[in-house]
Amino acid sequence: MTLDEITASDEPFLNVQDVSDLLHCDPHAIRVQAQSDPDLIGFPVSVIGKRVRIPRIPFLRFIGKEESA
């Protein structure tokens, strides 16, 4: 997903694959970090079982892009 697509989306949560390209990071590395010590990621995450969800608006703030709506 591109930054423009994330900004334009009305979905409340993103998945790891959505943000991994923007962060230039392996999606699995994000999942592992979220499950082991989410405070080190730098943006909020929600871990439910093995699934990792990322709140869209806080993620946009983290990368310096406020929601456009």
Stockholm file with secondary structure:
# STOCKHOLM 1.0

chainA/1-69         MTLDEITASDEPFLNVQDVSDLLHCDPHAIRVQAQSDPDLIGFPVSVIGKRVRIPRIPFLRFIGKEESA
#=GR chainA/1-69 SS CCHHHHHHCCCSEEEHHHHHHHHTCCHHHHHHHHHHCGGGTSSCCEEETTEEEEEHHHHHHHTTCCCCC
#=GC SS_cons        CCHHHHHHCCCSEEEHHHHHHHHTCCHHHHHHHHHHCGGGTSSCCEEETTEEEEEHHHHHHHTTCCCCC
//
